[in-house]
């Protein structure tokens, strides 16, 4: 209440300063408030966010805004936006604001401006209608200016409207056609004049090439740094003398038949892009045009015209200046640079954009001594990160952002020795203004009391929140401002409820939420926390009915044919939950659960990890032991605990915690969520699990305000400040991290495309994506200046460097090959190879066969690859013995040892004949035959048996390289084999 009144009071002070407190004006500003003021210190801009009851008359608006700008002109440039609560629109308001709306639409061509000024807008329902004389006028207005007109009205506080046109007097389109013809003629004349000017200037120039300047490129006049630059997204129509600047991503020159040179290039400022055309005025221009290349940063000045060839707006350039790239710099002192401890690469699947090499290079450029890699549940960026770190002399901190789950979620809270069949239950539900028990409040509390399977009493009451309900709350609950404005205070409601409840067992669906609001409410009302035994029907449902896809209240009610009249109204939800609880407790008794203190006996068993809600946590490896444990955790989470996402139970993380540092992660971490939804003292039980706590810039949490999970910016600042205070109290370092997903702010669009392509399946698509670019030290310090300069520096610089210093320089990919160990594998491979060779070629091996075997075995055994061959042999033999064919494809066919050990059927020796009876052989080493299969049929000259044809003349170097030291890549394919059985046999 005090915050709302404070906003109203601030507006009244503003009115006094503007001298608008006289009776003719004050009535229009009743209940008006300043919701917030955004101050940009560097650019000296103030942006006011106003909230009015109604749209104010235009004359009052003009006076108010004129005085607002003039009163602060000596301090800052003033901008503002206006929202209204009621939004009642009249024809008078539409008409009065019409001329101002037209003025707001910059860059309208004079003929169309004349057309719009001649119209008389009307308002009916939610539609704005503009009267036109013919269909052509209507199409021109609707296609080009409909959105601009409705947006202009919204700027003045009007609600969203649509726009249509109405033909009031059908006339010939001749007037419009005449306008188009006149415009076309004007364009032609302008082009002719430009050509004449060029020819005149050319005639005045002496022949010969002009020297190419060594400094920044300048064509035409110099464009001053303080020129009024236009954002490309603001250019929507033809204009004269416009200045833009940006990055060139396409450039080409073309010789015209007139002898002049045409330069065309495309430029972007990352809000939009435009094609720029320039015609050479002399040979110097033509020479300079050749210097415009892709990758340059240019400043261009010229006219915006509609090009009939490209069918789009283009700039006809007059002046062109090369400028330095617009890039961010880390201006902090060398020994006061931050370290980023939370960063994602494209290995965070479909979520991050910039490569790890790009981010490490940027860290080096800014002078950051270290950077952490914390992809979602994987370590696949580590090799590239190691190479980039070595190249740039930046210390890489190897980590993973994991999905932490509790080993089991309790069904019962405050377990007590109570026989369930004899107990009295209070099944209750709360409706609230939001999800935070600290920053939001209960607006409805309802319950039913059950004993011996019957509802014996009911409790129901609204509570006055003392502020207007949000549209989200109204839409979700159906509760309106009228229902709660005369309701009793929440303290009174809670005292009555506590007395009414007594020592009954409390039952709720998702009890942690409802009981959390209840206990915070009790605390604020001066009551002790509830010690009643509690049963959570959500977790009970997950335990009893694991086969169900979800366990929402309406889903469970449907399963048991329980009527749920109006979901998200407390009394209806409570009654439905009551009947549901009776059904569930009956099913629980059939499993032998008859006492309240038995409900948690199965917690953590079986697939309990699937029922637990995952929280994000960052895990950094401190040393080689930690790196090994990190790899184990990644593997375990994917193999043993994968359910929708890779999960890691808290007990497993604890088991492998040696050499690891665990951070509290982002808004999806349990520390931030608990601080957002629970009392700060409750978070004290959660925080000690972590080695460091993370806080992020307010912009990173902005989506929480959009989703109404956090009330406003002030509440967000309080949450961050409370985490900092908690860290100080518990002596846990608090660090400022950026949750980095891309390098620069303008890279955000690529992440939006990446995430947007996944549709509704990705929860990130349910809100606007936050700004999660890689921030400099000074940018990050600015983000936390609300905590004070010293504290901001501690979070951003001191503590991040402290964490980095706690971590060793780690080499994630070792130089040596650590193959599996099988005792005697080398001797077994040699024995197996020679045994098969003698079986095929005879006891006296041909020289070419023995030489090839020795060459390969020396390399394979010498480099420790024998065990890889032996494992492959055993896998193939197992599959063949079980009746399944195996295909071995790829370069392994160039290894004769692989042939002799039956890994592959390809024989890489030169083409040859071999007799299966007497072992006669004949080799062709002269290259006359490419493959043994191409040899003509032939009988053995010794015994007369038909000779076998084999050999494909493939050098061993194809497989293991010229030095024979490449790690063998043996691809085996058993398409019809039961993979699980195969793997199980050899693990």
SVG drawing of the C-alpha trace seen along z (x, -y; Angstrom):
<svg xmlns="http://www.w3.org/2000/svg" viewBox="-20 -27 80 109">
<polyline fill="none" stroke="black" stroke-width="0.4" points="0.0,0.0 2.8,-2.4 4.6,-1.7 1.5,-2.5 0.8,-5.7 4.4,-6.6 4.1,-6.5 1.0,-8.7 2.7,-11.1 5.7,-11.4 3.4,-12.4 1.7,-15.1 5.1,-16.5 5.9,-16.6 2.6,-18.5 3.6,-21.0 6.9,-21.5 5.2,-21.9 2.6,-24.3 -0.4,-22.2 -2.2,-21.9 -5.0,-24.3 -8.6,-23.0 -8.9,-22.8 -6.0,-20.3 -5.8,-18.4 -9.0,-16.5 -7.5,-14.8 -4.6,-13.5 -6.5,-11.9 -4.7,-8.7 -2.0,-9.3 1.4,-7.8 5.0,-7.7 5.6,-3.9 9.3,-4.3 12.0,-6.6 14.8,-5.1 17.9,-7.3 20.7,-7.0 23.6,-8.9 26.0,-8.8 23.5,-10.0 21.7,-12.2 18.3,-10.8 15.3,-10.4 12.4,-8.2 9.2,-8.5 6.7,-5.6 3.3,-7.2 0.1,-5.5 -3.2,-7.5 -6.8,-6.5 -8.1,-7.8 -6.8,-9.2 -6.3,-12.9 -7.7,-15.6 -5.2,-16.6 -4.9,-20.2 -4.0,-19.0 -1.6,-16.5 0.1,-19.2 0.5,-21.5 1.7,-18.7 4.4,-17.3 5.6,-20.8 6.2,-21.8 7.7,-18.4 10.3,-18.8 11.1,-22.4 11.3,-22.0 14.1,-19.4 15.8,-20.6 18.8,-21.9 19.3,-18.4 18.4,-15.8 16.5,-14.9 13.0,-13.7 11.1,-10.9 8.1,-9.0 5.4,-6.5 1.8,-6.5 -0.4,-3.7 -4.1,-4.1 -6.2,-1.9 -9.6,-2.4 -8.7,-3.2 -12.1,-4.7 -11.9,-6.1 -14.2,-8.6 -14.5,-10.1 -13.5,-13.5 -10.2,-12.0 -9.5,-10.3 -10.0,-13.5 -8.1,-15.7 -5.0,-13.4 -5.1,-12.8 -2.7,-15.6 -0.2,-14.6 -0.3,-11.0 0.5,-12.1 3.4,-14.1 4.7,-11.1 5.1,-9.2 8.3,-10.5 9.4,-10.3 6.0,-10.4 6.2,-11.5 4.4,-14.8 1.6,-13.4 0.6,-10.7 0.9,-13.2 -1.6,-15.4 -4.0,-12.4 -3.8,-11.5 -4.4,-15.1 -7.5,-15.3 -9.1,-12.3 -11.5,-12.4 -10.8,-9.3 -13.7,-7.6 -13.8,-5.1 -16.2,-2.2 -15.7,0.7 -12.0,1.4 -11.6,0.3 -10.3,-3.0 -11.8,-3.9 -10.3,-6.4 -12.5,-7.7 -11.0,-7.7 -12.1,-8.7 -11.2,-5.5 -9.8,-2.0 -6.2,-3.0 -6.0,-5.5 -7.3,-2.9 -4.8,-0.3 -1.9,-2.8 -2.9,-3.8 -3.6,-0.3 -0.4,1.3 2.0,-1.4 0.7,-3.3 -1.9,-1.2 0.6,0.0 2.3,-3.4 -1.0,-5.1 -2.2,-2.6 1.2,-2.5 1.2,-6.3 -2.2,-6.3 -0.8,-3.7 2.1,-6.0 -0.4,-8.6 -2.0,-5.9 -4.8,-4.6 -5.5,-0.9 -4.5,1.4 -6.7,0.8 -7.1,2.1 -7.4,-0.2 -9.6,0.0 -10.6,-2.4 -14.0,-3.3 -14.8,-4.6 -17.2,-7.5 -17.4,-8.7 -16.2,-6.4 -14.1,-8.5 -11.8,-7.7 -8.3,-6.6 -7.1,-9.2 -6.0,-11.6 -3.9,-8.9 -2.5,-7.8 -1.6,-11.4 0.2,-11.6 2.2,-8.4 3.0,-9.7 4.2,-13.0 6.4,-11.2 7.9,-9.0 8.6,-12.1 10.3,-13.7 12.5,-10.7 13.5,-10.7 14.4,-14.3 16.4,-13.9 18.3,-11.0 19.0,-13.0 20.3,-16.0 22.6,-13.7 24.0,-12.3 24.6,-15.8 26.3,-16.8 28.6,-13.8 29.4,-14.5 30.1,-18.2 32.5,-17.3 34.2,-14.7 34.8,-17.3 36.5,-19.6 38.8,-16.8 42.1,-16.1 42.7,-12.6 44.7,-10.2 44.2,-8.1 44.1,-9.8 46.3,-8.6 44.8,-6.2 44.7,-7.6 46.6,-5.8 44.3,-6.8 40.6,-6.0 38.5,-6.0 36.6,-9.3 34.5,-9.8 32.7,-13.1 32.5,-15.3 33.5,-14.4 30.5,-13.4 31.0,-14.8 31.0,-12.4 28.1,-14.4 25.8,-14.1 22.3,-12.9 22.5,-9.2 19.3,-7.3 18.8,-3.7 18.1,-1.6 14.9,-0.2 13.5,-3.7 13.8,-4.2 10.4,-3.3 9.9,-5.8 11.6,-8.2 13.6,-10.9 16.2,-13.5 19.7,-13.9 19.9,-10.9 23.0,-9.6 23.5,-6.0 26.5,-3.9 27.2,-0.2 29.0,2.9 29.4,3.8 28.4,7.3 28.3,7.1 30.0,4.8 30.5,4.7 31.4,2.2 30.1,2.2 31.1,0.3 28.1,-1.4 27.7,-1.9 28.0,-5.6 31.6,-5.0 30.8,-5.8 31.2,-3.3 28.4,-2.2 29.2,-1.2 26.6,0.9 27.0,2.2 24.8,3.5 25.2,2.1 23.7,3.2 23.6,1.6 22.0,4.8 18.6,3.2 18.0,3.6 19.9,3.4 19.8,1.2 21.4,1.2 23.5,-1.9 24.2,-3.0 26.8,-5.6 27.7,-6.8 31.2,-7.9 31.6,-11.6 35.2,-11.4 38.0,-8.9 39.1,-9.5 35.7,-8.2 35.9,-5.2 39.3,-4.3 38.1,-4.8 35.0,-2.7 37.4,0.3 38.5,-0.1 35.0,0.5 35.1,4.2 33.0,6.6 33.9,6.3 34.5,2.5 32.6,0.1 31.2,-2.9 29.3,-6.0 27.0,-7.1 25.0,-10.1 22.4,-10.5 18.8,-10.3 16.4,-7.4 14.5,-6.5 12.2,-3.8 14.2,-1.8 11.9,-0.3 14.6,2.2 15.2,3.8 11.6,3.0 12.8,1.6 14.1,-1.5 17.7,-2.2 20.1,-5.0 21.6,-7.1 24.8,-8.0 26.5,-11.3 29.2,-11.1 31.0,-8.0 33.5,-7.8 35.3,-4.8 35.0,-4.6 36.5,-2.4 34.4,0.7 31.8,0.1 33.0,2.4 32.8,2.7 36.0,2.2 36.8,3.3 38.1,0.1 38.8,1.5 42.4,1.4 44.6,4.4 44.5,5.9 40.8,5.2 39.3,7.3 36.5,9.7 36.3,13.5 33.2,15.0 32.2,18.1 29.0,19.1 29.2,19.4 27.6,21.5 28.8,22.5 26.9,24.2 27.4,27.5 24.5,26.3 22.1,27.9 20.0,25.4 20.6,22.7 23.9,20.8 25.4,19.2 29.0,18.0 31.8,20.6 34.1,21.2 37.1,19.9 35.3,16.6 34.5,16.1 38.0,17.1 39.5,14.7 37.2,11.9 38.3,12.6 41.9,12.2 41.1,9.0 39.5,7.6 42.4,8.7 40.4,11.3 42.9,13.9 40.4,16.8 37.0,17.9 34.7,20.8 32.9,23.2 29.6,24.4 27.5,26.0 24.3,27.8 25.2,31.3 28.0,31.9 31.8,31.5 32.0,31.5 33.5,28.0 36.5,28.8 38.9,29.8 38.2,26.6 38.3,24.5 41.7,26.0 43.1,25.1 41.7,21.6 43.0,21.1 46.5,22.3 46.5,20.0 45.3,16.9 47.1,17.6 43.7,17.6 43.1,20.0 40.2,22.2 37.9,23.3 36.3,26.5 32.7,27.0 29.2,28.1 25.8,26.7 24.0,29.7 20.4,30.6 20.4,31.3 17.6,33.3 16.8,34.3 17.1,38.0 13.5,38.1 10.7,35.5 8.7,35.9 5.0,36.8 4.6,35.9 6.0,32.9 6.3,32.8 5.8,36.6 3.9,37.7 2.6,41.0 -1.0,40.6 -3.2,43.4 -4.5,42.1 -7.8,43.8 -8.7,42.1 -7.3,38.6 -9.1,35.4 -8.0,33.6 -8.0,30.0 -7.7,30.0 -7.0,26.4 -5.9,24.3 -4.8,20.7 -5.1,18.3 -2.4,15.7 -1.2,12.6 1.9,14.4 4.3,17.3 6.4,15.6 5.3,16.0 7.5,13.1 6.5,10.5 3.0,11.7 0.0,12.3 -3.0,14.6 -6.2,13.3 -8.4,16.4 -8.1,19.1 -10.5,22.0 -10.6,25.5 -12.8,28.4 -12.5,30.4 -12.8,34.2 -13.4,37.0 -14.3,40.6 -14.5,40.0 -17.1,37.2 -16.8,33.4 -17.8,32.0 -17.1,28.3 -16.0,25.6 -13.8,22.5 -13.8,19.8 -12.6,16.2 -11.2,13.6 -8.4,11.3 -7.8,7.7 -4.4,7.3 -4.7,3.5 -3.7,3.1 -5.3,3.9 -5.0,7.4 -3.0,8.1 -4.6,9.3 -2.8,12.6 -4.2,13.2 -7.7,12.3 -7.5,14.6 -6.1,17.5 -8.3,17.4 -11.4,15.6 -11.1,13.4 -11.7,9.7 -10.9,6.5 -14.6,6.1 -14.4,9.5 -11.5,8.5 -11.7,4.8 -14.0,5.1 -12.5,8.4 -11.0,8.6 -7.2,8.2 -5.1,11.3 -4.0,11.3 -7.5,11.7 -8.2,14.5 -5.1,16.4 -5.9,16.2 -9.4,17.6 -8.0,20.3 -5.3,21.3 -8.0,21.6 -10.3,23.5 -7.6,26.0 -6.5,27.0 -4.2,30.0 -5.7,31.6 -3.5,33.0 -3.1,30.4 -3.6,31.6 -2.8,29.7 -1.9,30.3 1.7,29.1 1.8,28.5 5.2,26.8 3.6,23.9 0.5,23.6 2.2,24.3 4.9,21.8 2.4,19.0 0.6,20.1 3.8,20.0 5.0,16.6 1.5,15.3 1.5,16.6 4.9,15.0 3.8,11.6 0.7,11.9 2.8,12.6 1.8,16.3 4.1,19.2 4.8,21.4 2.4,24.3 3.6,27.6 0.7,29.6 1.3,32.8 1.1,32.3 0.3,34.5 1.1,33.4 -1.3,35.1 0.9,34.1 3.8,36.2 1.5,38.9 0.0,39.1 3.4,39.4 4.3,42.2 1.0,44.1 0.5,43.6 3.9,43.3 2.4,44.4 0.5,41.1 2.0,38.5 1.3,35.7 -0.2,35.4 -2.0,32.1 -5.1,31.7 -7.5,31.6 -5.8,34.7 -6.1,36.7 -9.6,35.5 -10.5,36.8 -8.9,40.2 -11.2,40.6 -14.3,39.0 -14.2,36.2 -16.0,33.0 -13.7,29.9 -16.2,27.1 -13.9,24.1 -10.2,24.9 -7.9,22.2 -10.6,21.1 -9.6,22.1 -12.9,23.5 -13.4,25.7 -9.8,26.9 -9.9,27.6 -13.1,29.7 -11.8,31.6 -8.5,32.3 -10.4,33.5 -12.2,36.2 -9.0,37.0 -7.1,37.4 -9.7,40.0 -9.2,42.1 -5.4,41.8 -5.2,42.7 -7.3,45.8 -4.8,46.9 -1.9,46.1 -3.4,48.3 -3.4,51.2 0.4,50.7 0.6,51.0 0.8,47.3 -1.5,46.7 0.4,44.2 1.4,40.6 5.1,41.4 5.1,44.1 4.4,41.9 8.1,41.0 9.5,44.6 9.8,45.0 11.3,41.6 14.3,41.9 13.6,45.5 13.2,46.7 12.6,43.9 12.2,41.2 14.7,39.0 12.1,38.7 9.5,37.2 11.9,34.7 12.1,31.2 15.6,30.4 17.4,27.3 20.4,25.9 23.8,25.8 27.2,25.0 30.1,27.5 33.7,26.5 36.7,28.8 39.4,27.6 42.1,30.1 42.6,33.4 40.7,35.4 37.8,33.0 37.9,33.3 37.7,37.0 34.8,36.7 33.1,34.2 33.4,36.6 31.9,39.4 29.0,37.1 28.3,36.3 28.3,40.0 26.1,41.0 23.6,38.3 23.1,39.4 23.2,43.2 21.6,43.8 19.5,40.7 18.3,39.4 14.6,38.4 13.8,35.6 17.1,34.1 20.3,35.6 19.8,35.4 22.2,35.9 20.9,36.8 22.2,34.7 23.7,37.8 25.6,38.8 27.0,35.3 28.1,35.4 29.8,38.8 32.0,37.4 32.4,33.9 36.2,34.2 38.0,31.6 34.8,29.8 33.3,26.4 29.5,26.1 27.8,22.9 24.1,21.9 23.6,21.1 20.8,18.9 17.2,18.2 16.5,21.9 18.8,22.7 17.3,23.5 18.9,20.6 17.5,17.9 14.1,19.5 13.9,20.0 14.9,16.4 12.3,15.3 9.5,17.4 10.4,18.0 11.5,16.0 15.3,15.3 15.8,17.3 14.4,20.5 17.1,20.2 19.8,20.5 19.1,24.2 19.7,24.5 22.7,22.2 25.4,24.2 25.3,26.9 27.1,24.5 30.7,23.4 29.7,20.1 26.5,18.2 25.7,16.6 23.9,13.4 23.3,12.0 22.5,8.6 18.8,7.5 18.5,7.8 19.2,11.5 16.3,11.9 14.0,9.5 11.8,12.3 10.7,13.1 9.1,9.7 7.4,10.2 6.0,13.5 5.0,11.8 7.1,14.2 8.9,11.1 6.7,8.0 9.0,5.3 12.5,4.1 12.6,3.0 11.6,6.5 14.3,8.0 17.0,5.8 15.8,6.9 16.2,10.6 19.7,10.0 20.6,8.0 19.3,10.7 21.4,13.4 24.4,11.2 23.6,10.7 23.0,14.4 26.5,15.1 28.1,12.6 26.2,14.2 27.2,17.7 30.7,16.8 30.0,18.1 31.5,16.0 28.9,14.4 30.0,13.9 28.4,11.9 28.0,14.1 26.5,13.3 24.9,16.6 26.6,15.9 25.0,17.4 26.5,15.2 29.3,12.6 27.7,9.3 24.2,7.8 23.4,7.8 24.0,11.6 20.7,12.0 18.7,12.4 20.6,15.6 19.6,17.1 16.0,16.0 16.0,17.8 17.6,20.9 15.2,21.1 12.2,20.0 12.7,22.9 11.9,25.4 8.4,24.0 6.4,24.5 8.4,27.6 11.1,25.3 10.0,23.4 12.2,20.5 9.7,19.7 7.1,18.7 8.7,15.4 11.0,12.8 14.6,14.0 16.8,12.0 20.0,10.2 22.8,12.7 25.8,11.4 29.4,11.5 29.8,8.4 32.9,6.3 34.0,5.6 32.7,2.0 29.3,3.2 29.0,5.7 29.9,3.2 27.2,0.9 24.7,3.7 25.3,4.0 25.9,0.4 22.6,0.4 24.4,2.5 27.1,-0.2 30.5,-0.5 32.5,1.5 30.0,4.4 29.7,4.4 33.5,4.6 33.6,7.5 31.0,9.5 32.2,8.7 36.0,8.6 37.3,9.8 35.3,12.9 35.3,14.1 39.1,13.9 39.2,15.7 37.2,18.6 39.5,18.7 42.6,18.7 41.2,21.8 41.3,23.8 44.5,25.4 45.6,25.2 44.0,28.4 44.7,30.3 41.4,32.0 42.8,34.0 45.9,36.0 48.7,36.5 49.0,40.3 46.5,42.9 45.0,44.7 43.7,47.9 41.9,50.5 44.1,53.3 43.6,56.9 46.4,59.1 48.3,60.8 46.5,59.0 49.7,58.3 50.7,62.0 47.2,63.1 47.0,60.7 50.3,61.9 49.4,65.6 45.9,65.1 47.3,63.2 50.0,65.7 47.7,68.7 45.1,67.4 47.8,66.5 49.3,70.0 45.9,71.5 45.4,69.5 48.9,69.2 50.6,72.3 53.2,72.8 55.9,71.3 54.4,67.8 55.1,66.0 57.6,63.2 55.0,60.5 52.6,61.9 55.1,62.2 56.5,58.7 53.1,57.1 52.1,58.9 55.4,57.9 55.1,54.3 51.6,53.9 52.1,55.8 55.1,53.8 53.0,50.6 49.9,51.9 51.6,53.5 54.3,50.7 51.6,48.0 49.4,49.9 46.6,50.6 46.5,54.4 43.8,54.2 41.5,52.2 42.0,54.9 41.3,57.6 38.1,56.1 36.9,55.6 37.7,59.2 35.7,60.4 32.7,58.3 32.6,59.5 33.1,63.2 30.3,62.9 27.9,61.5 28.8,64.1 28.6,67.0 25.1,65.7 24.1,65.8 24.3,62.1 26.4,60.8 28.7,57.9 29.8,55.3 33.1,53.5 33.4,50.5 35.9,47.7 39.7,47.7 40.0,50.7 39.9,52.7 43.5,51.5 44.8,53.5 45.9,57.0 46.0,57.8 42.3,56.9 41.7,59.3 43.6,62.1 41.8,61.5 38.4,61.6 37.5,58.0 37.0,57.3 36.6,59.5 38.6,57.0 42.1,58.3 44.5,55.4 47.4,57.4 48.2,56.9 45.9,58.9 46.8,62.6 45.7,66.2 45.7,68.7 45.1,72.4 43.0,73.6 44.3,77.1 48.1,76.9 48.6,73.2 50.1,72.2 50.1,68.4 50.8,66.0 51.0,62.2 50.8,59.3 52.9,56.4 53.3,54.5 50.0,52.6 48.7,54.4 45.6,55.5 43.6,53.3 41.7,56.0 42.0,59.7 38.4,60.0 39.3,58.8 41.8,61.7 40.6,64.4 39.7,67.8 42.6,70.1 43.4,73.6 46.3,74.4 49.3,75.5 50.3,77.8 47.1,79.7 44.6,78.6 42.1,77.1 40.4,73.9 42.4,70.9 40.7,68.4 41.1,64.7 41.7,62.0 43.6,58.9 42.8,55.2 46.2,53.5 45.4,51.1 48.4,49.7 48.4,50.0 49.2,46.2 45.6,45.5 44.5,46.7 47.2,45.7 49.1,43.1 52.7,43.1 54.1,43.5 51.5,46.1 50.6,44.0 47.1,42.9 44.5,44.2 42.5,46.9 38.9,46.1 37.3,49.4 33.6,49.1 31.5,52.2 27.9,52.5 25.6,55.3 22.3,53.9 20.1,56.8 21.8,57.6 20.4,56.9 22.8,54.1 22.0,54.4 22.9,58.1 26.1,57.4 27.3,54.7 26.3,56.5 28.4,59.5 31.6,57.5 31.1,54.9"/>
</svg>
